[in-house]
Amino acid sequence: MPEADQHKPFQHRRLLVVSTNYAPELTGIGPYATQLAEHWAASGAETHVLTGMPHYPSWRTEPAYRGVWRAEEERSGVHVHRRRHYVPPRQSALRRAAFEASLLAHGLAAPPSLRPDAVISQMPSLAGGVVGARLARRHRVPYIPVVQDLMGAAAAQSGIRGGGRAAAVASRAEQYALRAASLVGVIHESFIPRVTAYGVDPGRIRLVPNWSHVQAPSADRAATRARLGWRDCTPVVLHSGNMGLKQGLEVLVDAARLAPEIRVVLMGDGNQRDALLARAAGLPNLDILPPADAAEFTDILAAADVLAVTQRASVLDMSVPSKLTSYFVSGRPVVASVADGGGTAQEVQRSGAGLLVAPEDPAAVLAAVRKLVEQPAAADELGANGPRYVARHLGREAGLARYDAMLTEVLQDAQGRPRR
């Protein structure tokens, strides 16, 4: 290979990434889809993304895109094709089904006018998985779905109304998308048993952990606390990210009610935000803040005393929160109120950056927080393990290289097969 092409390994390739979420969304899977597409564009590929209108985590279409039916954009060398879809203001199985159905219908009715060399989709979006599989089959090209969450398990475990019936439908869609794949990427090994149960050969599964997509904190911690109105003598417990059903954030509201000397901060947005506001009415030591800008996000995380990750007790193998990579970068200790044995618990234990407590138990959360507050040296050591873990295992370069290896593998296999 000529030296100039070594830095552009996908020169002359045309790639299609299907992801419901994409920039300018800053949380969830959007940043990973964005950085992956931009990386491949920089690697010489003509990279296209089929996506929806920005709406996450607020579950409200951003003002600039309201009323837009279709949009074509150029973002950092990537051709972005947006399609309008329904955005449910509140979650139920029926509303989620309508959301997925609208994505599926518009994605199949108006795909980008191109023939890709490979299709890569980001799941948990059922529609994204099915659209990716259908487009790859239409063009007879390799297909790689990447499992970020499992919606079949999510519907069963998250407590969404009508989840039992939705789980069966979602599982069938996931099975269709995954069994059609050339290779399947999973972000955590805890997903592998369920993926293989769908009939996927274990030899076709590749582990592609999420990397840390945020910058390390840089602002003075005391100055950030002062700007936010957090007193030095008041411990601050911060949860950042989506406010949905599976997070079970009621445990933090109830913890704030039990401990007026501790400030609990919920920073983010989501379909449960209004319900949490109502539950927290009259609590002077609980704040619900909008999502932070990217420029100050990790500085705010680092200003807290403890970072919280919470999940309902029923959540086991359907999700590993993307917030963990950002938490680890911040250098603050984590209290994880999650089911023991699930992927989230495994990551916290593996990092050495936090404490595990029983899910949906506010007293257990408070006991862990007080332990960290009373032992600041031990808390700082736990927090320091987070950046070390990121440096060893969650670097962006290594994460993107795993995707490159998957893509190279399927493209080479496709070259060896005759066209039909």
TIVEXNU-548219 format. One record per residue (C-alpha): x negated, y, z. Coordinates in steps of 0.25 Angstrom, whole numbers, padded with zeros to 4 digits, always signed. Layout:
N
XYZ/...
//
This chain:
420
+0000+0000+0000/-0006+0014-0004/-0010+0022+0009/+0001+0032+0006/+0012+0022+0006/+0007+0016+0020/+0013+0028+0027/+0026+0026+0019/+0029+0011+0019/+0043+0013+0014/+0040+0021+0002/+0050+0020-0009/+0060+0013+0000/+0074+0017+0002/+0080+0015+0016/+0094+0016+0021/+0096+0018+0036/+0110+0017+0041/+0112+0023+0055/+0125+0029+0060/+0116+0039+0069/+0105+0048+0063/+0099+0061+0066/+0102+0071+0071/+0108+0062+0081/+0097+0061+0092/+0101+0049+0101/+0105+0035+0099/+0101+0028+0086/+0100+0040+0078/+0086+0044+0081/+0081+0030+0077/+0088+0030+0064/+0083+0044+0061/+0068+0041+0065/+0069+0028+0057/+0074+0034+0044/+0064+0046+0045/+0053+0036+0047/+0056+0028+0035/+0058+0041+0027/+0044+0045+0031/+0039+0031+0028/+0043+0033+0013/+0057+0027+0012/+0069+0035+0006/+0077+0034+0019/+0092+0035+0020/+0101+0035+0032/+0116+0032+0032/+0122+0038+0044/+0133+0045+0051/+0136+0059+0056/+0128+0063+0068/+0137+0061+0080/+0129+0053+0091/+0129+0054+0103/+0141+0064+0104/+0150+0056+0095/+0153+0069+0088/+0149+0072+0074/+0139+0083+0074/+0145+0096+0070/+0137+0097+0057/+0142+0084+0052/+0157+0085+0056/+0166+0084+0043/+0154+0079+0035/+0158+0067+0027/+0144+0063+0021/+0131+0070+0022/+0117+0068+0016/+0105+0073+0023/+0090+0073+0023/+0083+0072+0036/+0068+0070+0038/+0067+0063+0024/+0079+0054+0027/+0092+0054+0018/+0103+0054+0028/+0117+0050+0023/+0128+0053+0033/+0142+0048+0033/+0154+0053+0041/+0160+0044+0051/+0170+0044+0063/+0164+0048+0076/+0172+0043+0088/+0173+0053+0100/+0175+0042+0110/+0171+0028+0109/+0181+0016+0108/+0180+0003+0100/+0190+0009+0090/+0183+0022+0088/+0169+0015+0087/+0175+0006+0076/+0180+0019+0069/+0166+0025+0070/+0159+0013+0064/+0170+0011+0053/+0168+0025+0048/+0153+0023+0048/+0154+0010+0040/+0165+0015+0030/+0157+0028+0027/+0144+0021+0026/+0148+0010+0017/+0157+0020+0008/+0146+0030+0006/+0132+0024+0008/+0120+0032+0003/+0118+0030-0012/+0105+0023-0012/+0099+0009-0012/+0090+0007+0000/+0079-0003+0001/+0084-0007+0015/+0095-0003+0025/+0093-0001+0040/+0104+0002+0049/+0105+0006+0064/+0115-0002+0072/+0123+0000+0082/+0132+0006+0071/+0140-0005+0066/+0143+0003+0053/+0128+0006+0051/+0125-0009+0052/+0136-0013+0043/+0133-0002+0033/+0118-0005+0033/+0121-0020+0030/+0131-0017+0019/+0122-0007+0012/+0110-0016+0013/+0118-0027+0007/+0124-0019-0004/+0110-0015-0008/+0104-0029-0005/+0093-0023+0004/+0087-0026+0018/+0095-0022+0030/+0090-0019+0044/+0100-0016+0055/+0094-0010+0068/+0102-0014+0080/+0102-0002+0090/+0114-0006+0097/+0124-0018+0095/+0138-0013+0093/+0145-0026+0095/+0139-0027+0109/+0141-0012+0112/+0156-0014+0109/+0156-0025+0119/+0147-0019+0130/+0149-0004+0129/+0164-0004+0135/+0170+0003+0123/+0185+0002+0122/+0188-0010+0113/+0174-0015+0113/+0177-0030+0113/+0184-0029+0100/+0174-0019+0094/+0162-0028+0098/+0167-0040+0089/+0168-0031+0077/+0155-0024+0080/+0148-0037+0081/+0153-0042+0068/+0148-0029+0061/+0134-0030+0068/+0133-0045+0064/+0136-0041+0049/+0126-0030+0050/+0115-0038+0057/+0116-0051+0049/+0115-0044+0036/+0101-0038+0040/+0088-0041+0035/+0082-0038+0048/+0089-0033+0061/+0082-0023+0070/+0085-0022+0085/+0081-0012+0095/+0080-0021+0107/+0078-0036+0108/+0091-0037+0117/+0099-0035+0104/+0093-0048+0097/+0102-0058+0103/+0114-0051+0099/+0109-0048+0085/+0105-0063+0083/+0119-0067+0088/+0124-0060+0076/+0117-0070+0067/+0104-0062+0065/+0091-0070+0063/+0082-0066+0075/+0071-0066+0064/+0077-0054+0058/+0078-0046+0070/+0067-0035+0073/+0065-0027+0086/+0065-0012+0083/+0066-0005+0096/+0070+0010+0096/+0058+0019+0098/+0058+0032+0106/+0063+0043+0097/+0061+0055+0106/+0049+0063+0110/+0043+0062+0124/+0047+0073+0134/+0038+0086+0133/+0045+0097+0142/+0042+0100+0156/+0051+0091+0164/+0054+0101+0175/+0058+0112+0165/+0067+0103+0158/+0074+0099+0171/+0075+0114+0175/+0081+0117+0161/+0092+0106+0163/+0095+0111+0177/+0090+0098+0184/+0084+0101+0197/+0071+0094+0201/+0077+0089+0214/+0089+0082+0207/+0086+0069+0200/+0092+0068+0186/+0097+0056+0179/+0098+0057+0164/+0106+0049+0154/+0104+0053+0139/+0111+0048+0127/+0124+0043+0123/+0136+0043+0132/+0144+0031+0127/+0151+0020+0133/+0140+0010+0134/+0131+0020+0142/+0140+0019+0154/+0136+0033+0159/+0147+0033+0169/+0136+0026+0178/+0128+0039+0178/+0140+0048+0181/+0144+0039+0193/+0129+0039+0197/+0130+0055+0197/+0142+0054+0206/+0135+0046+0216/+0122+0054+0217/+0125+0069+0217/+0110+0071+0219/+0106+0066+0205/+0109+0073+0192/+0114+0064+0181/+0113+0069+0167/+0120+0063+0155/+0114+0069+0142/+0120+0065+0129/+0133+0063+0122/+0143+0052+0119/+0157+0047+0118/+0158+0045+0134/+0153+0059+0137/+0166+0065+0140/+0170+0053+0149/+0157+0055+0157/+0160+0070+0158/+0173+0066+0164/+0167+0056+0174/+0156+0066+0178/+0166+0077+0181/+0162+0084+0194/+0148+0078+0195/+0138+0090+0197/+0126+0081+0195/+0130+0075+0181/+0127+0082+0168/+0131+0078+0154/+0122+0085+0144/+0122+0085+0129/+0111+0077+0122/+0098+0084+0122/+0091+0089+0110/+0079+0080+0105/+0069+0091+0109/+0072+0090+0124/+0078+0076+0125/+0066+0069+0131/+0063+0081+0140/+0077+0080+0146/+0075+0065+0148/+0062+0068+0155/+0068+0078+0164/+0077+0068+0171/+0073+0060+0182/+0080+0047+0178/+0085+0043+0164/+0097+0034+0164/+0102+0023+0154/+0115+0017+0156/+0124+0006+0150/+0137-0001+0154/+0134-0014+0160/+0140-0021+0148/+0129-0016+0139/+0119-0027+0137/+0113-0029+0123/+0120-0019+0114/+0111-0007+0116/+0098-0001+0120/+0099+0014+0122/+0090+0022+0113/+0089+0032+0125/+0079+0023+0132/+0068+0026+0122/+0070+0041+0125/+0071+0039+0140/+0058+0031+0140/+0051+0043+0133/+0055+0053+0143/+0047+0046+0155/+0059+0046+0165/+0063+0033+0172/+0076+0026+0167/+0087+0021+0175/+0095+0010+0166/+0109+0007+0171/+0110-0005+0161/+0113-0020+0161/+0101-0028+0164/+0096-0036+0153/+0101-0027+0142/+0092-0020+0132/+0092-0007+0139/+0088-0014+0152/+0077-0021+0145/+0071-0008+0139/+0071-0001+0152/+0064-0013+0159/+0054-0014+0148/+0050+0001+0148/+0048+0001+0163/+0055+0015+0163/+0067+0013+0172/+0076+0006+0181/+0088-0003+0178/+0100-0003+0186/+0114-0010+0185/+0123-0003+0174/+0136+0005+0178/+0130+0006+0192/+0129+0021+0197/+0123+0017+0210/+0112+0009+0204/+0109+0020+0194/+0107+0029+0206/+0099+0020+0214/+0089+0019+0202/+0089+0034+0200/+0086+0037+0215/+0075+0026+0215/+0068+0034+0204/+0070+0048+0210/+0065+0043+0224/+0053+0036+0217/+0048+0047+0207/+0034+0040+0204/+0041+0027+0201/+0051+0035+0192/+0040+0042+0185/+0033+0029+0182/+0046+0022+0177/+0048+0035+0168/+0033+0034+0163/+0035+0020+0158/+0045+0025+0148/+0035+0032+0139/+0026+0021+0140/+0036+0011+0135/+0039+0021+0124/+0025+0022+0120/+0023+0006+0120/+0036+0002+0114/+0045+0013+0108/+0036+0022+0099/+0043+0027+0087/+0032+0022+0078/+0033+0008+0083/+0048+0008+0082/+0048+0013+0068/+0037+0003+0064/+0047-0008+0068/+0057-0003+0058/+0047-0002+0047/+0043-0016+0049/+0058-0021+0048/+0060-0012+0036/+0047-0017+0029/+0051-0032+0032/+0065-0031+0026/+0059-0023+0014/+0048-0033+0011/+0058-0045+0012/+0068-0038+0003/+0056-0036-0007/+0054-0051-0007/+0069-0054-0011/+0074-0053-0025/+0085-0043-0027/+0099-0048-0030/
//
